[in-house]
């Protein structure tokens, strides 16, 4: 009898937790580009940004190395923003790079470009 009560209480607790998470998911926003990078980019690009995230071995194309000044320095800021906003296909790259236009605001995309510039310690062509 006691086990049934505990089981029911746990089920109710999980249900309430799920409802709470669902209600706050739409309102959840990362506080910084670094936080967004941690949420959306590290799976493929890795914690260090070198393109060796946990998903990288399963991808047909290795993700870009965001700390390479040589690679990132060849990219214009508008091109980086376009890749983030509309995905890899928009810039002639892998379709496995998803679009984030429904996830990130335009301001968050621009902040991400600045964050990536900080990671590579480089500027792109003007």
C-alpha positions in Angstrom: 0.0 0.0 0.0 2.8 2.4 1.0 4.6 1.7 -2.3 1.5 2.6 -4.3 1.1 5.9 -2.5 4.8 6.8 -3.1 4.5 5.7 -6.8 1.4 7.9 -7.3 3.1 10.9 -5.6 6.1 10.5 -7.8 3.9 10.3 -10.9 2.1 13.5 -9.8 5.5 15.2 -9.1 6.8 14.3 -12.6 3.6 15.5 -14.2 3.8 18.9 -12.4 7.5 19.2 -13.3 6.7 18.5 -16.9 3.9 21.1 -17.0 6.2 23.7 -15.4 9.0 23.0 -17.9 6.5 23.2 -20.8 5.1 26.5 -19.5 8.5 28.1 -19.2 10.2 26.7 -22.3 8.7 29.4 -24.6 9.9 32.1 -22.3 13.4 30.8 -21.7 16.1 32.9 -23.2 19.8 32.6 -22.9 21.5 35.5 -21.3 24.5 35.7 -23.7 25.9 34.6 -27.0 28.2 32.3 -25.0 25.1 30.7 -23.4 23.5 30.2 -26.8 26.7 28.7 -28.1 26.6 26.3 -25.3 23.0 25.4 -26.0 23.0 25.2 -29.8 26.6 24.9 -31.1 28.8 22.8 -28.9 27.1 19.5 -29.9 28.8 19.8 -33.4 31.5 22.5 -32.9 32.6 21.3 -29.5 33.2 23.1 -26.2 36.5 24.5 -27.5 34.9 25.4 -30.8 37.4 23.4 -32.9 34.7 21.4 -34.8 35.0 18.3 -32.7 31.7 18.2 -30.8 30.0 15.0 -29.7 27.9 14.9 -33.0 30.9 15.6 -35.3 31.8 12.0 -36.0 28.3 11.3 -37.3 28.3 14.3 -39.7 29.2 13.9 -43.4 31.2 17.2 -43.2 33.3 18.2 -40.2 31.9 21.4 -38.5 33.8 24.6 -38.9 36.7 25.4 -36.5 35.5 28.6 -34.8 38.9 29.3 -33.2 40.8 29.2 -36.5 41.7 32.8 -37.3 42.7 31.7 -40.8 39.3 30.0 -41.5 37.1 32.5 -39.7 39.1 35.5 -40.9 38.1 34.6 -44.5 34.4 34.9 -43.7 32.4 38.2 -43.8 30.2 38.9 -40.8 27.1 38.9 -43.0 28.0 35.5 -44.3 28.4 34.1 -40.8 25.0 35.7 -39.8 23.4 34.2 -42.9 24.7 30.7 -42.0 23.4 31.0 -38.5 20.0 32.4 -39.6 19.3 30.2 -42.6 21.6 27.2 -42.2 24.6 25.9 -44.2 22.7 25.6 -47.5 22.2 29.4 -47.5 26.0 29.8 -47.8 26.7 26.8 -50.0 27.8 24.6 -47.2 26.4 21.5 -45.5 22.6 21.0 -45.1 23.5 19.5 -41.7 24.1 23.0 -40.4 20.5 23.9 -39.3 18.8 27.3 -39.5 18.3 29.1 -36.2 16.0 31.9 -37.4 13.1 30.4 -35.5 15.2 30.0 -32.3 17.4 33.1 -32.2 16.4 36.7 -32.6 18.2 38.9 -35.1 20.0 40.6 -32.2 21.1 37.2 -30.8 22.4 36.2 -34.2 24.4 39.4 -34.4 25.7 38.8 -30.9 26.7 35.3 -31.9 28.7 36.7 -34.8 30.6 38.9 -32.3 31.1 35.9 -30.0 32.5 33.9 -32.9 34.9 36.8 -33.7 36.0 36.7 -30.1 36.6 32.9 -30.3 38.8 33.3 -33.4 40.4 36.6 -32.3 40.0 37.8 -35.8 38.0 40.1 -38.1 36.5 39.2 -41.4 37.0 41.1 -44.7 35.1 44.3 -45.0 
